[in-house]
Amino acid sequence: MTAARRSPGAGVAPRLPVVLTCGTAIVLAMEHNGNNVARWIRKQCFVLRWTVYYAAAVSILFFAAFGQSAFIYQQF
């Protein structure tokens, strides 16, 4: 498929921009209120802190684009 025939959002899940916008809004709101998000996470109990860490890792794997693009250095 040539670049001219691709849609502008090819390879991007429709829910990804919504999730990114909501996540960014939450972090910006916390930072605007004077809370440091990293410090807040570190101050939480063990279970909540690791739930946040695992949720971040799972979301990265969930929204990853595995096998949707060609290897970019294949021509070299």
PDB file of N, H, CA, C and O in Angstrom:
ATOM      1  N   MET A   1       0.851  -1.178   0.000  1.00  0.00           N
ATOM      2  CA  MET A   1       0.000   0.000   0.000  1.00  0.00           C
ATOM      3  C   MET A   1       0.890   1.232   0.000  1.00  0.00           C
ATOM      4  O   MET A   1       1.772   1.361   0.849  1.00  0.00           O
ATOM      5  N   THR A   2       0.674   2.103  -0.909  1.00  0.00           N
ATOM      6  H   THR A   2      -0.042   1.998  -1.598  1.00  0.00           H
ATOM      7  CA  THR A   2       1.478   3.309  -1.010  1.00  0.00           C
ATOM      8  C   THR A   2       1.033   4.342   0.015  1.00  0.00           C
ATOM      9  O   THR A   2      -0.059   4.267   0.578  1.00  0.00           O
ATOM     10  N   ALA A   3       1.918   5.305   0.234  1.00  0.00           N
ATOM     11  H   ALA A   3       2.805   5.366  -0.224  1.00  0.00           H
ATOM     12  CA  ALA A   3       1.614   6.338   1.225  1.00  0.00           C
ATOM     13  C   ALA A   3       0.413   7.178   0.818  1.00  0.00           C
ATOM     14  O   ALA A   3      -0.303   7.693   1.676  1.00  0.00           O
ATOM     15  N   ALA A   4       0.186   7.323  -0.486  1.00  0.00           N
ATOM     16  H   ALA A   4       0.768   6.905  -1.183  1.00  0.00           H
ATOM     17  CA  ALA A   4      -0.924   8.150  -0.958  1.00  0.00           C
ATOM     18  C   ALA A   4      -2.276   7.494  -0.681  1.00  0.00           C
ATOM     19  O   ALA A   4      -3.285   8.187  -0.554  1.00  0.00           O
ATOM     20  N   ARG A   5      -2.303   6.178  -0.587  1.00  0.00           N
ATOM     21  H   ARG A   5      -1.483   5.614  -0.690  1.00  0.00           H
ATOM     22  CA  ARG A   5      -3.565   5.472  -0.388  1.00  0.00           C
ATOM     23  C   ARG A   5      -3.894   5.240   1.070  1.00  0.00           C
ATOM     24  O   ARG A   5      -5.014   4.838   1.385  1.00  0.00           O
ATOM     25  N   ARG A   6      -2.965   5.478   1.962  1.00  0.00           N
ATOM     26  H   ARG A   6      -2.055   5.805   1.707  1.00  0.00           H
ATOM     27  CA  ARG A   6      -3.211   5.263   3.388  1.00  0.00           C
ATOM     28  C   ARG A   6      -4.091   6.347   3.963  1.00  0.00           C
ATOM     29  O   ARG A   6      -4.030   7.507   3.554  1.00  0.00           O
ATOM     30  N   SER A   7      -4.907   5.950   4.915  1.00  0.00           N
ATOM     31  H   SER A   7      -4.956   5.008   5.247  1.00  0.00           H
ATOM     32  CA  SER A   7      -5.707   6.959   5.611  1.00  0.00           C
ATOM     33  C   SER A   7      -4.815   7.678   6.619  1.00  0.00           C
ATOM     34  O   SER A   7      -3.801   7.116   7.034  1.00  0.00           O
ATOM     35  N   PRO A   8      -5.153   8.895   7.025  1.00  0.00           N
ATOM     36  CA  PRO A   8      -4.300   9.667   7.922  1.00  0.00           C
ATOM     37  C   PRO A   8      -4.047   8.986   9.262  1.00  0.00           C
ATOM     38  O   PRO A   8      -2.991   9.187   9.861  1.00  0.00           O
ATOM     39  N   GLY A   9      -4.980   8.196   9.738  1.00  0.00           N
ATOM     40  H   GLY A   9      -5.838   8.032   9.252  1.00  0.00           H
ATOM     41  CA  GLY A   9      -4.812   7.553  11.032  1.00  0.00           C
ATOM     42  C   GLY A   9      -4.514   6.074  10.923  1.00  0.00           C
ATOM     43  O   GLY A   9      -4.830   5.314  11.838  1.00  0.00           O
ATOM     44  N   ALA A  10      -3.921   5.655   9.843  1.00  0.00           N
ATOM     45  H   ALA A  10      -3.664   6.272   9.100  1.00  0.00           H
ATOM     46  CA  ALA A  10      -3.655   4.232   9.625  1.00  0.00           C
ATOM     47  C   ALA A  10      -2.766   3.693  10.735  1.00  0.00           C
ATOM     48  O   ALA A  10      -1.725   4.272  11.044  1.00  0.00           O
ATOM     49  N   GLY A  11      -3.176   2.597  11.325  1.00  0.00           N
ATOM     50  H   GLY A  11      -4.022   2.126  11.074  1.00  0.00           H
ATOM     51  CA  GLY A  11      -2.391   1.961  12.372  1.00  0.00           C
ATOM     52  C   GLY A  11      -2.674   2.476  13.769  1.00  0.00           C
ATOM     53  O   GLY A  11      -2.108   1.959  14.732  1.00  0.00           O
ATOM     54  N   VAL A  12      -3.522   3.468  13.911  1.00  0.00           N
ATOM     55  H   VAL A  12      -3.981   3.888  13.128  1.00  0.00           H
ATOM     56  CA  VAL A  12      -3.839   4.024  15.220  1.00  0.00           C
ATOM     57  C   VAL A  12      -5.242   3.572  15.611  1.00  0.00           C
ATOM     58  O   VAL A  12      -6.206   3.805  14.882  1.00  0.00           O
ATOM     59  N   ALA A  13      -5.343   2.932  16.754  1.00  0.00           N
ATOM     60  H   ALA A  13      -4.560   2.742  17.347  1.00  0.00           H
ATOM     61  CA  ALA A  13      -6.643   2.495  17.240  1.00  0.00           C
ATOM     62  C   ALA A  13      -7.496   3.723  17.541  1.00  0.00           C
ATOM     63  O   ALA A  13      -6.969   4.728  18.017  1.00  0.00           O
ATOM     64  N   PRO A  14      -8.797   3.668  17.276  1.00  0.00           N
ATOM     65  CA  PRO A  14      -9.638   4.847  17.488  1.00  0.00           C
ATOM     66  C   PRO A  14      -9.720   5.282  18.946  1.00  0.00           C
ATOM     67  O   PRO A  14      -9.969   6.455  19.226  1.00  0.00           O
ATOM     68  N   ARG A  15      -9.519   4.372  19.859  1.00  0.00           N
ATOM     69  H   ARG A  15      -9.317   3.419  19.631  1.00  0.00           H
ATOM     70  CA  ARG A  15      -9.617   4.737  21.277  1.00  0.00           C
ATOM     71  C   ARG A  15      -8.315   5.314  21.828  1.00  0.00           C
ATOM     72  O   ARG A  15      -8.319   5.902  22.910  1.00  0.00           O
ATOM     73  N   LEU A  16      -7.201   5.160  21.107  1.00  0.00           N
ATOM     74  H   LEU A  16      -7.198   4.682  20.228  1.00  0.00           H
ATOM     75  CA  LEU A  16      -5.917   5.644  21.597  1.00  0.00           C
ATOM     76  C   LEU A  16      -5.894   7.155  21.843  1.00  0.00           C
ATOM     77  O   LEU A  16      -5.459   7.575  22.915  1.00  0.00           O
ATOM     78  N   PRO A  17      -6.342   7.993  20.899  1.00  0.00           N
ATOM     79  CA  PRO A  17      -6.330   9.434  21.184  1.00  0.00           C
ATOM     80  C   PRO A  17      -7.195   9.818  22.384  1.00  0.00           C
ATOM     81  O   PRO A  17      -6.861  10.748  23.119  1.00  0.00           O
ATOM     82  N   VAL A  18      -8.297   9.110  22.582  1.00  0.00           N
ATOM     83  H   VAL A  18      -8.569   8.355  21.985  1.00  0.00           H
ATOM     84  CA  VAL A  18      -9.167   9.398  23.730  1.00  0.00           C
ATOM     85  C   VAL A  18      -8.443   9.069  25.032  1.00  0.00           C
ATOM     86  O   VAL A  18      -8.470   9.856  25.978  1.00  0.00           O
ATOM     87  N   VAL A  19      -7.801   7.915  25.077  1.00  0.00           N
ATOM     88  H   VAL A  19      -7.779   7.276  24.309  1.00  0.00           H
ATOM     89  CA  VAL A  19      -7.079   7.502  26.287  1.00  0.00           C
ATOM     90  C   VAL A  19      -5.919   8.449  26.570  1.00  0.00           C
ATOM     91  O   VAL A  19      -5.709   8.847  27.715  1.00  0.00           O
ATOM     92  N   LEU A  20      -5.167   8.811  25.536  1.00  0.00           N
ATOM     93  H   LEU A  20      -5.338   8.488  24.605  1.00  0.00           H
ATOM     94  CA  LEU A  20      -4.050   9.744  25.719  1.00  0.00           C
ATOM     95  C   LEU A  20      -4.514  11.111  26.188  1.00  0.00           C
ATOM     96  O   LEU A  20      -3.879  11.720  27.049  1.00  0.00           O
ATOM     97  N   THR A  21      -5.612  11.599  25.633  1.00  0.00           N
ATOM     98  H   THR A  21      -6.127  11.105  24.933  1.00  0.00           H
ATOM     99  CA  THR A  21      -6.140  12.900  26.036  1.00  0.00           C
ATOM    100  C   THR A  21      -6.607  12.874  27.486  1.00  0.00           C
ATOM    101  O   THR A  21      -6.316  13.796  28.247  1.00  0.00           O
ATOM    102  N   CYS A  22      -7.326  11.831  27.873  1.00  0.00           N
ATOM    103  H   CYS A  22      -7.563  11.081  27.254  1.00  0.00           H
ATOM    104  CA  CYS A  22      -7.803  11.722  29.256  1.00  0.00           C
ATOM    105  C   CYS A  22      -6.641  11.584  30.233  1.00  0.00           C
ATOM    106  O   CYS A  22      -6.629  12.231  31.280  1.00  0.00           O
ATOM    107  N   GLY A  23      -5.679  10.756  29.900  1.00  0.00           N
ATOM    108  H   GLY A  23      -5.689  10.231  29.049  1.00  0.00           H
ATOM    109  CA  GLY A  23      -4.514  10.580  30.771  1.00  0.00           C
ATOM    110  C   GLY A  23      -3.723  11.855  30.926  1.00  0.00           C
ATOM    111  O   GLY A  23      -3.293  12.199  32.027  1.00  0.00           O
ATOM    112  N   THR A  24      -3.529  12.558  29.824  1.00  0.00           N
ATOM    113  H   THR A  24      -3.878  12.279  28.930  1.00  0.00           H
ATOM    114  CA  THR A  24      -2.809  13.833  29.881  1.00  0.00           C
ATOM    115  C   THR A  24      -3.574  14.857  30.694  1.00  0.00           C
ATOM    116  O   THR A  24      -2.974  15.609  31.463  1.00  0.00           O
ATOM    117  N   ALA A  25      -4.894  14.901  30.539  1.00  0.00           N
ATOM    118  H   ALA A  25      -5.381  14.290  29.915  1.00  0.00           H
ATOM    119  CA  ALA A  25      -5.709  15.849  31.310  1.00  0.00           C
ATOM    120  C   ALA A  25      -5.620  15.564  32.804  1.00  0.00           C
ATOM    121  O   ALA A  25      -5.546  16.495  33.606  1.00  0.00           O
ATOM    122  N   ILE A  26      -5.627  14.296  33.183  1.00  0.00           N
ATOM    123  H   ILE A  26      -5.687  13.540  32.531  1.00  0.00           H
ATOM    124  CA  ILE A  26      -5.530  13.939  34.607  1.00  0.00           C
ATOM    125  C   ILE A  26      -4.186  14.365  35.172  1.00  0.00           C
ATOM    126  O   ILE A  26      -4.126  14.964  36.245  1.00  0.00           O
ATOM    127  N   VAL A  27      -3.099  14.060  34.455  1.00  0.00           N
ATOM    128  H   VAL A  27      -3.148  13.573  33.582  1.00  0.00           H
ATOM    129  CA  VAL A  27      -1.768  14.426  34.937  1.00  0.00           C
ATOM    130  C   VAL A  27      -1.621  15.947  35.007  1.00  0.00           C
ATOM    131  O   VAL A  27      -1.089  16.474  35.984  1.00  0.00           O
ATOM    132  N   LEU A  28      -2.089  16.651  33.978  1.00  0.00           N
ATOM    133  H   LEU A  28      -2.521  16.223  33.184  1.00  0.00           H
ATOM    134  CA  LEU A  28      -1.990  18.113  33.997  1.00  0.00           C
ATOM    135  C   LEU A  28      -2.822  18.728  35.117  1.00  0.00           C
ATOM    136  O   LEU A  28      -2.402  19.709  35.732  1.00  0.00           O
ATOM    137  N   ALA A  29      -3.986  18.168  35.386  1.00  0.00           N
ATOM    138  H   ALA A  29      -4.327  17.371  34.886  1.00  0.00           H
ATOM    139  CA  ALA A  29      -4.819  18.685  36.477  1.00  0.00           C
ATOM    140  C   ALA A  29      -4.134  18.480  37.826  1.00  0.00           C
ATOM    141  O   ALA A  29      -4.158  19.367  38.680  1.00  0.00           O
ATOM    142  N   MET A  30      -3.526  17.316  38.014  1.00  0.00           N
ATOM    143  H   MET A  30      -3.506  16.596  37.321  1.00  0.00           H
ATOM    144  CA  MET A  30      -2.815  17.067  39.277  1.00  0.00           C
ATOM    145  C   MET A  30      -1.610  17.985  39.419  1.00  0.00           C
ATOM    146  O   MET A  30      -1.361  18.525  40.497  1.00  0.00           O
ATOM    147  N   GLU A  31      -0.864  18.162  38.337  1.00  0.00           N
ATOM    148  H   GLU A  31      -1.066  17.723  37.462  1.00  0.00           H
ATOM    149  CA  GLU A  31       0.309  19.040  38.386  1.00  0.00           C
ATOM    150  C   GLU A  31      -0.098  20.500  38.596  1.00  0.00           C
ATOM    151  O   GLU A  31       0.606  21.247  39.275  1.00  0.00           O
ATOM    152  N   HIS A  32      -1.228  20.910  38.019  1.00  0.00           N
ATOM    153  H   HIS A  32      -1.801  20.304  37.468  1.00  0.00           H
ATOM    154  CA  HIS A  32      -1.706  22.285  38.172  1.00  0.00           C
ATOM    155  C   HIS A  32      -2.100  22.573  39.615  1.00  0.00           C
ATOM    156  O   HIS A  32      -1.943  23.695  40.096  1.00  0.00           O
ATOM    157  N   ASN A  33      -2.611  21.556  40.305  1.00  0.00           N
ATOM    158  H   ASN A  33      -2.739  20.644  39.915  1.00  0.00           H
ATOM    159  CA  ASN A  33      -2.998  21.727  41.708  1.00  0.00           C
ATOM    160  C   ASN A  33      -1.806  21.652  42.652  1.00  0.00           C
ATOM    161  O   ASN A  33      -1.982  21.703  43.869  1.00  0.00           O
ATOM    162  N   GLY A  34      -0.615  21.533  42.121  1.00  0.00           N
ATOM    163  H   GLY A  34      -0.472  21.492  41.133  1.00  0.00           H
ATOM    164  CA  GLY A  34       0.580  21.528  42.959  1.00  0.00           C
ATOM    165  C   GLY A  34       1.036  20.145  43.375  1.00  0.00           C
ATOM    166  O   GLY A  34       1.969  20.023  44.170  1.00  0.00           O
ATOM    167  N   ASN A  35       0.414  19.108  42.868  1.00  0.00           N
ATOM    168  H   ASN A  35      -0.344  19.207  42.222  1.00  0.00           H
ATOM    169  CA  ASN A  35       0.814  17.743  43.199  1.00  0.00           C
ATOM    170  C   ASN A  35       1.810  17.235  42.169  1.00  0.00           C
ATOM    171  O   ASN A  35       1.602  17.387  40.965  1.00  0.00           O
ATOM    172  N   ASN A  36       2.881  16.636  42.640  1.00  0.00           N
ATOM    173  H   ASN A  36       3.050  16.512  43.618  1.00  0.00           H
ATOM    174  CA  ASN A  36       3.825  15.984  41.757  1.00  0.00           C
ATOM    175  C   ASN A  36       3.351  14.548  41.592  1.00  0.00           C
ATOM    176  O   ASN A  36       3.272  13.812  42.576  1.00  0.00           O
ATOM    177  N   VAL A  37       3.031  14.130  40.362  1.00  0.00           N
ATOM    178  H   VAL A  37       3.095  14.727  39.563  1.00  0.00           H
ATOM    179  CA  VAL A  37       2.436  12.822  40.117  1.00  0.00           C
ATOM    180  C   VAL A  37       3.388  11.702  40.527  1.00  0.00           C
ATOM    181  O   VAL A  37       2.960  10.729  41.147  1.00  0.00           O
ATOM    182  N   ALA A  38       4.669  11.823  40.192  1.00  0.00           N
ATOM    183  H   ALA A  38       5.018  12.613  39.689  1.00  0.00           H
ATOM    184  CA  ALA A  38       5.641  10.783  40.553  1.00  0.00           C
ATOM    185  C   ALA A  38       5.758  10.659  42.070  1.00  0.00           C
ATOM    186  O   ALA A  38       5.825   9.552  42.602  1.00  0.00           O
ATOM    187  N   ARG A  39       5.783  11.788  42.758  1.00  0.00           N
ATOM    188  H   ARG A  39       5.728  12.688  42.325  1.00  0.00           H
ATOM    189  CA  ARG A  39       5.874  11.758  44.229  1.00  0.00           C
ATOM    190  C   ARG A  39       4.596  11.176  44.826  1.00  0.00           C
ATOM    191  O   ARG A  39       4.652  10.429  45.803  1.00  0.00           O
ATOM    192  N   TRP A  40       3.450  11.513  44.246  1.00  0.00           N
ATOM    193  H   TRP A  40       3.404  12.120  43.453  1.00  0.00           H
ATOM    194  CA  TRP A  40       2.177  10.979  44.740  1.00  0.00           C
ATOM    195  C   TRP A  40       2.139   9.459  44.606  1.00  0.00           C
ATOM    196  O   TRP A  40       1.701   8.762  45.521  1.00  0.00           O
ATOM    197  N   ILE A  41       2.603   8.945  43.458  1.00  0.00           N
ATOM    198  H   ILE A  41       2.959   9.511  42.714  1.00  0.00           H
ATOM    199  CA  ILE A  41       2.612   7.491  43.260  1.00  0.00           C
ATOM    200  C   ILE A  41       3.560   6.827  44.255  1.00  0.00           C
ATOM    201  O   ILE A  41       3.232   5.783  44.818  1.00  0.00           O
ATOM    202  N   ARG A  42       4.736   7.426  44.479  1.00  0.00           N
ATOM    203  H   ARG A  42       5.002   8.274  44.022  1.00  0.00           H
ATOM    204  CA  ARG A  42       5.699   6.843  45.419  1.00  0.00           C
ATOM    205  C   ARG A  42       5.169   6.818  46.851  1.00  0.00           C
ATOM    206  O   ARG A  42       5.558   5.950  47.633  1.00  0.00           O
ATOM    207  N   LYS A  43       4.292   7.751  47.205  1.00  0.00           N
ATOM    208  H   LYS A  43       3.976   8.456  46.570  1.00  0.00           H
ATOM    209  CA  LYS A  43       3.764   7.816  48.571  1.00  0.00           C
ATOM    210  C   LYS A  43       2.613   6.842  48.814  1.00  0.00           C
ATOM    211  O   LYS A  43       2.205   6.652  49.959  1.00  0.00           O
ATOM    212  N   GLN A  44       2.088   6.227  47.765  1.00  0.00           N
ATOM    213  H   GLN A  44       2.420   6.382  46.834  1.00  0.00           H
ATOM    214  CA  GLN A  44       0.954   5.317  47.920  1.00  0.00           C
ATOM    215  C   GLN A  44       1.415   3.976  48.488  1.00  0.00           C
ATOM    216  O   GLN A  44       2.601   3.647  48.476  1.00  0.00           O
ATOM    217  N   CYS A  45       0.440   3.213  48.986  1.00  0.00           N
ATOM    218  H   CYS A  45      -0.524   3.480  48.996  1.00  0.00           H
ATOM    219  CA  CYS A  45       0.761   1.900  49.532  1.00  0.00           C
ATOM    220  C   CYS A  45       1.252   0.980  48.418  1.00  0.00           C
ATOM    221  O   CYS A  45       1.037   1.240  47.234  1.00  0.00           O
ATOM    222  N   PHE A  46       1.906  -0.086  48.819  1.00  0.00           N
ATOM    223  H   PHE A  46       2.081  -0.297  49.781  1.00  0.00           H
ATOM    224  CA  PHE A  46       2.534  -1.030  47.900  1.00  0.00           C
ATOM    225  C   PHE A  46       1.559  -1.541  46.843  1.00  0.00           C
ATOM    226  O   PHE A  46       1.889  -1.562  45.657  1.00  0.00           O
ATOM    227  N   VAL A  47       0.379  -1.948  47.252  1.00  0.00           N
ATOM    228  H   VAL A  47       0.110  -1.931  48.215  1.00  0.00           H
ATOM    229  CA  VAL A  47      -0.587  -2.551  46.331  1.00  0.00           C
ATOM    230  C   VAL A  47      -1.051  -1.537  45.282  1.00  0.00           C
ATOM    231  O   VAL A  47      -1.068  -1.847  44.091  1.00  0.00           O
ATOM    232  N   LEU A  48      -1.421  -0.349  45.707  1.00  0.00           N
ATOM    233  H   LEU A  48      -1.407  -0.097  46.675  1.00  0.00           H
ATOM    234  CA  LEU A  48      -1.878   0.666  44.764  1.00  0.00           C
ATOM    235  C   LEU A  48      -0.755   1.096  43.822  1.00  0.00           C
ATOM    236  O   LEU A  48      -0.972   1.259  42.621  1.00  0.00           O
ATOM    237  N   ARG A  49       0.435   1.275  44.371  1.00  0.00           N
ATOM    238  H   ARG A  49       0.611   1.142  45.347  1.00  0.00           H
ATOM    239  CA  ARG A  49       1.570   1.707  43.558  1.00  0.00           C
ATOM    240  C   ARG A  49       1.870   0.696  42.447  1.00  0.00           C
ATOM    241  O   ARG A  49       2.065   1.081  41.295  1.00  0.00           O
ATOM    242  N   TRP A  50       1.908  -0.592  42.791  1.00  0.00           N
ATOM    243  H   TRP A  50       1.750  -0.905  43.727  1.00  0.00           H
ATOM    244  CA  TRP A  50       2.215  -1.601  41.786  1.00  0.00           C
ATOM    245  C   TRP A  50       1.042  -1.844  40.844  1.00  0.00           C
ATOM    246  O   TRP A  50       1.242  -2.290  39.714  1.00  0.00           O
ATOM    247  N   THR A  51      -0.168  -1.561  41.288  1.00  0.00           N
ATOM    248  H   THR A  51      -0.330  -1.198  42.206  1.00  0.00           H
ATOM    249  CA  THR A  51      -1.311  -1.623  40.381  1.00  0.00           C
ATOM    250  C   THR A  51      -1.175  -0.553  39.301  1.00  0.00           C
ATOM    251  O   THR A  51      -1.467  -0.808  38.133  1.00  0.00           O
ATOM    252  N   VAL A  52      -0.735   0.633  39.683  1.00  0.00           N
ATOM    253  H   VAL A  52      -0.498   0.840  40.632  1.00  0.00           H
ATOM    254  CA  VAL A  52      -0.510   1.713  38.717  1.00  0.00           C
ATOM    255  C   VAL A  52       0.610   1.325  37.753  1.00  0.00           C
ATOM    256  O   VAL A  52       0.486   1.535  36.547  1.00  0.00           O
ATOM    257  N   TYR A  53       1.699   0.760  38.275  1.00  0.00           N
ATOM    258  H   TYR A  53       1.799   0.590  39.255  1.00  0.00           H
ATOM    259  CA  TYR A  53       2.810   0.351  37.414  1.00  0.00           C
ATOM    260  C   TYR A  53       2.370  -0.715  36.404  1.00  0.00           C
ATOM    261  O   TYR A  53       2.674  -0.615  35.215  1.00  0.00           O
ATOM    262  N   TYR A  54       1.655  -1.729  36.884  1.00  0.00           N
ATOM    263  H   TYR A  54       1.408  -1.811  37.850  1.00  0.00           H
ATOM    264  CA  TYR A  54       1.207  -2.793  35.986  1.00  0.00           C
ATOM    265  C   TYR A  54       0.168  -2.281  34.981  1.00  0.00           C
ATOM    266  O   TYR A  54       0.165  -2.713  33.829  1.00  0.00           O
ATOM    267  N   ALA A  55      -0.700  -1.379  35.398  1.00  0.00           N
ATOM    268  H   ALA A  55      -0.698  -1.028  36.335  1.00  0.00           H
ATOM    269  CA  ALA A  55      -1.684  -0.806  34.472  1.00  0.00           C
ATOM    270  C   ALA A  55      -0.979  -0.027  33.365  1.00  0.00           C
ATOM    271  O   ALA A  55      -1.397  -0.076  32.208  1.00  0.00           O
ATOM    272  N   ALA A  56       0.082   0.686  33.711  1.00  0.00           N
ATOM    273  H   ALA A  56       0.422   0.726  34.651  1.00  0.00           H
ATOM    274  CA  ALA A  56       0.841   1.418  32.692  1.00  0.00           C
ATOM    275  C   ALA A  56       1.506   0.448  31.714  1.00  0.00           C
ATOM    276  O   ALA A  56       1.483   0.671  30.504  1.00  0.00           O
ATOM    277  N   ALA A  57       2.095  -0.623  32.235  1.00  0.00           N
ATOM    278  H   ALA A  57       2.114  -0.805  33.218  1.00  0.00           H
ATOM    279  CA  ALA A  57       2.758  -1.605  31.368  1.00  0.00           C
ATOM    280  C   ALA A  57       1.752  -2.316  30.464  1.00  0.00           C
ATOM    281  O   ALA A  57       2.020  -2.515  29.279  1.00  0.00           O
ATOM    282  N   VAL A  58       0.609  -2.695  31.007  1.00  0.00           N
ATOM    283  H   VAL A  58       0.391  -2.533  31.970  1.00  0.00           H
ATOM    284  CA  VAL A  58      -0.417  -3.384  30.217  1.00  0.00           C
ATOM    285  C   VAL A  58      -0.990  -2.451  29.156  1.00  0.00           C
ATOM    286  O   VAL A  58      -1.272  -2.886  28.039  1.00  0.00           O
ATOM    287  N   SER A  59      -1.164  -1.182  29.487  1.00  0.00           N
ATOM    288  H   SER A  59      -0.935  -0.828  30.394  1.00  0.00           H
ATOM    289  CA  SER A  59      -1.701  -0.251  28.499  1.00  0.00           C
ATOM    290  C   SER A  59      -0.723  -0.044  27.348  1.00  0.00           C
ATOM    291  O   SER A  59      -1.140   0.111  26.200  1.00  0.00           O
ATOM    292  N   ILE A  60       0.572  -0.040  27.646  1.00  0.00           N
ATOM    293  H   ILE A  60       0.911  -0.165  28.578  1.00  0.00           H
ATOM    294  CA  ILE A  60       1.571   0.073  26.580  1.00  0.00           C
ATOM    295  C   ILE A  60       1.485  -1.143  25.660  1.00  0.00           C
ATOM    296  O   ILE A  60       1.515  -1.002  24.438  1.00  0.00           O
ATOM    297  N   LEU A  61       1.380  -2.331  26.241  1.00  0.00           N
ATOM    298  H   LEU A  61       1.356  -2.446  27.234  1.00  0.00           H
ATOM    299  CA  LEU A  61       1.263  -3.538  25.424  1.00  0.00           C
ATOM    300  C   LEU A  61      -0.063  -3.588  24.680  1.00  0.00           C
ATOM    301  O   LEU A  61      -0.114  -4.056  23.543  1.00  0.00           O
ATOM    302  N   PHE A  62      -1.133  -3.114  25.300  1.00  0.00           N
ATOM    303  H   PHE A  62      -1.092  -2.734  26.224  1.00  0.00           H
ATOM    304  CA  PHE A  62      -2.463  -3.149  24.694  1.00  0.00           C
ATOM    305  C   PHE A  62      -2.553  -2.231  23.479  1.00  0.00           C
ATOM    306  O   PHE A  62      -3.165  -2.591  22.474  1.00  0.00           O
ATOM    307  N   PHE A  63      -1.950  -1.054  23.566  1.00  0.00           N
ATOM    308  H   PHE A  63      -1.453  -0.762  24.383  1.00  0.00           H
ATOM    309  CA  PHE A  63      -2.034  -0.087  22.476  1.00  0.00           C
ATOM    310  C   PHE A  63      -0.858  -0.184  21.504  1.00  0.00           C
ATOM    311  O   PHE A  63      -0.779   0.608  20.565  1.00  0.00           O
ATOM    312  N   ALA A  64       0.047  -1.125  21.704  1.00  0.00           N
ATOM    313  H   ALA A  64      -0.017  -1.768  22.467  1.00  0.00           H
ATOM    314  CA  ALA A  64       1.198  -1.264  20.808  1.00  0.00           C
ATOM    315  C   ALA A  64       0.747  -1.712  19.430  1.00  0.00           C
ATOM    316  O   ALA A  64      -0.268  -2.395  19.289  1.00  0.00           O
ATOM    317  N   ALA A  65       1.495  -1.328  18.428  1.00  0.00           N
ATOM    318  H   ALA A  65       2.319  -0.773  18.543  1.00  0.00           H
ATOM    319  CA  ALA A  65       1.180  -1.678  17.042  1.00  0.00           C
ATOM    320  C   ALA A  65       2.115  -2.796  16.595  1.00  0.00           C
ATOM    321  O   ALA A  65       3.052  -2.554  15.835  1.00  0.00           O
ATOM    322  N   PHE A  66       1.871  -4.002  17.055  1.00  0.00           N
ATOM    323  H   PHE A  66       1.109  -4.199  17.673  1.00  0.00           H
ATOM    324  CA  PHE A  66       2.709  -5.137  16.698  1.00  0.00           C
ATOM    325  C   PHE A  66       2.408  -5.589  15.281  1.00  0.00           C
ATOM    326  O   PHE A  66       1.252  -5.848  14.945  1.00  0.00           O
ATOM    327  N   GLY A  67       3.433  -5.685  14.448  1.00  0.00           N
ATOM    328  H   GLY A  67       4.372  -5.475  14.722  1.00  0.00           H
ATOM    329  CA  GLY A  67       3.300  -6.227  13.110  1.00  0.00           C
ATOM    330  C   GLY A  67       2.505  -5.380  12.138  1.00  0.00           C
ATOM    331  O   GLY A  67       2.100  -5.892  11.094  1.00  0.00           O
ATOM    332  N   GLN A  68       2.263  -4.128  12.421  1.00  0.00           N
ATOM    333  H   GLN A  68       2.592  -3.712  13.269  1.00  0.00           H
ATOM    334  CA  GLN A  68       1.468  -3.288  11.528  1.00  0.00           C
ATOM    335  C   GLN A  68       2.320  -2.449  10.588  1.00  0.00           C
ATOM    336  O   GLN A  68       1.785  -1.810   9.683  1.00  0.00           O
ATOM    337  N   SER A  69       3.610  -2.438  10.778  1.00  0.00           N
ATOM    338  H   SER A  69       4.045  -2.957  11.513  1.00  0.00           H
ATOM    339  CA  SER A  69       4.441  -1.635   9.901  1.00  0.00           C
ATOM    340  C   SER A  69       5.652  -2.452   9.471  1.00  0.00           C
ATOM    341  O   SER A  69       6.075  -3.383  10.157  1.00  0.00           O
ATOM    342  N   ALA A  70       6.187  -2.087   8.337  1.00  0.00           N
ATOM    343  H   ALA A  70       5.843  -1.331   7.779  1.00  0.00           H
ATOM    344  CA  ALA A  70       7.370  -2.765   7.826  1.00  0.00           C
ATOM    345  C   ALA A  70       8.596  -2.305   8.604  1.00  0.00           C
ATOM    346  O   ALA A  70       8.619  -1.214   9.173  1.00  0.00           O
ATOM    347  N   PHE A  71       9.595  -3.147   8.614  1.00  0.00           N
ATOM    348  H   PHE A  71       9.576  -4.034   8.151  1.00  0.00           H
ATOM    349  CA  PHE A  71      10.850  -2.787   9.261  1.00  0.00           C
ATOM    350  C   PHE A  71      11.466  -1.625   8.494  1.00  0.00           C
ATOM    351  O   PHE A  71      11.706  -1.745   7.292  1.00  0.00           O
ATOM    352  N   ILE A  72      11.725  -0.506   9.159  1.00  0.00           N
ATOM    353  H   ILE A  72      11.530  -0.409  10.135  1.00  0.00           H
ATOM    354  CA  ILE A  72      12.105   0.712   8.446  1.00  0.00           C
ATOM    355  C   ILE A  72      13.514   0.657   7.858  1.00  0.00           C
ATOM    356  O   ILE A  72      13.814   1.417   6.937  1.00  0.00           O
ATOM    357  N   TYR A  73      14.377  -0.209   8.355  1.00  0.00           N
ATOM    358  H   TYR A  73      14.133  -0.826   9.103  1.00  0.00           H
ATOM    359  CA  TYR A  73      15.743  -0.308   7.842  1.00  0.00           C
ATOM    360  C   TYR A  73      15.902  -1.465   6.862  1.00  0.00           C
ATOM    361  O   TYR A  73      17.030  -1.852   6.558  1.00  0.00           O
ATOM    362  N   GLN A  74      14.832  -2.014   6.373  1.00  0.00           N
ATOM    363  H   GLN A  74      13.915  -1.700   6.620  1.00  0.00           H
ATOM    364  CA  GLN A  74      14.874  -3.167   5.489  1.00  0.00           C
ATOM    365  C   GLN A  74      15.595  -2.856   4.175  1.00  0.00           C
ATOM    366  O   GLN A  74      16.236  -3.738   3.604  1.00  0.00           O
ATOM    367  N   GLN A  75      15.500  -1.639   3.699  1.00  0.00           N
ATOM    368  H   GLN A  75      14.979  -0.923   4.163  1.00  0.00           H
ATOM    369  CA  GLN A  75      16.100  -1.290   2.416  1.00  0.00           C
ATOM    370  C   GLN A  75      17.608  -1.102   2.494  1.00  0.00           C
ATOM    371  O   GLN A  75      18.257  -1.060   1.449  1.00  0.00           O
ATOM    372  N   PHE A  76      18.187  -0.988   3.662  1.00  0.00           N
ATOM    373  H   PHE A  76      17.659  -1.022   4.511  1.00  0.00           H
ATOM    374  CA  PHE A  76      19.619  -0.710   3.783  1.00  0.00           C
ATOM    375  C   PHE A  76      20.428  -1.969   3.880  1.00  0.00           C
ATOM    376  O   PHE A  76      21.652  -1.909   3.987  1.00  0.00           O
TER     377      PHE A  76
END
